């Protein structure tokens, strides 16, 4: 994954049945972040937030985590193309 200051990648593991829900929640907060599926089988998502919206994205993640819909994780690997095709 090339270093970039344009987006802040925040990785999440979610229960597989919660993938659509987590994406929907972020879509409802228009302009905060874009959510991509990194690995649909492992249910790993990446939240791509611009630096100005990172705090809001982390607040949303904390709320989702409190309800059991996700858990922040370290990047699963370094060769990810975060802006390429979605794995969903």
C-alpha positions in Angstrom: 0.0 0.0 0.0 1.7 3.2 -1.1 1.9 5.9 1.6 -0.6 8.7 1.0 -1.7 11.7 2.9 -4.9 11.9 0.8 -6.8 9.3 2.7 -6.5 7.6 6.1 -7.2 3.9 5.9 -9.0 2.4 8.9 -9.3 -1.4 8.8 -12.2 -3.3 10.4 -13.2 -6.9 10.9 -17.0 -7.3 10.9 -19.3 -10.2 11.2 -20.1 -11.3 7.6 -23.8 -10.6 8.0 -22.9 -7.0 9.1 -20.9 -5.9 6.0 -23.8 -4.2 4.3 -25.0 -2.6 7.6 -21.5 -1.1 8.3 -21.3 0.2 4.7 -24.8 1.7 4.9 -24.0 3.5 8.2 -21.0 5.2 6.6 -23.0 6.0 3.4 -25.6 7.7 5.6 -22.9 10.1 6.9 -22.3 11.5 3.4 -18.7 12.8 2.9 -17.1 11.3 5.9 -15.6 8.2 4.3 -15.8 5.6 1.7 -16.0 1.9 2.7 -14.4 -0.8 0.6 -14.4 -4.6 1.1 -10.9 -5.8 1.4 -11.7 -9.5 1.9 -15.4 -10.6 1.8 -14.5 -14.1 3.0 -12.7 -12.8 6.1 -15.1 -9.9 6.4 -12.4 -7.2 6.4 -13.4 -3.7 5.4 -11.3 -0.5 5.0 -12.8 2.9 5.8 -11.1 5.5 3.7 -11.4 8.9 5.3 -9.8 12.2 4.3 -7.7 13.6 7.1 -10.2 16.3 7.9 -12.9 13.6 8.5 -10.8 11.1 10.4 -12.1 12.1 13.8 -15.7 11.7 12.6 -14.9 8.3 11.0 -13.3 7.1 14.3 -16.4 8.2 16.2 -18.7 6.2 13.9 -16.4 3.2 14.2 -16.5 3.5 18.0 -20.3 3.5 18.0 -20.4 0.5 15.6 -17.9 -1.3 17.8 -20.0 -0.6 20.9 -22.9 -2.4 19.3 -20.7 -5.3 18.2 -20.8 -4.5 14.5 -17.1 -4.2 14.0 -13.6 -4.3 15.5 -10.6 -2.2 14.4 -7.7 -4.3 13.1 -4.2 -3.7 11.8 -3.8 -3.6 8.0 -4.1 -7.2 6.8 -1.2 -6.9 4.3 0.9 -4.2 2.7 0.2 -4.9 -1.0 -3.4 -3.7 -1.0 -4.8 -1.5 -3.8 -7.2 0.4 -1.6 -8.6 2.4 -4.6 -8.9 -0.5 -6.9 -11.9 -2.8 -7.4 -14.0 -3.6 -4.4 -13.9 -7.3 -3.3 -17.7 -7.4 -2.7 
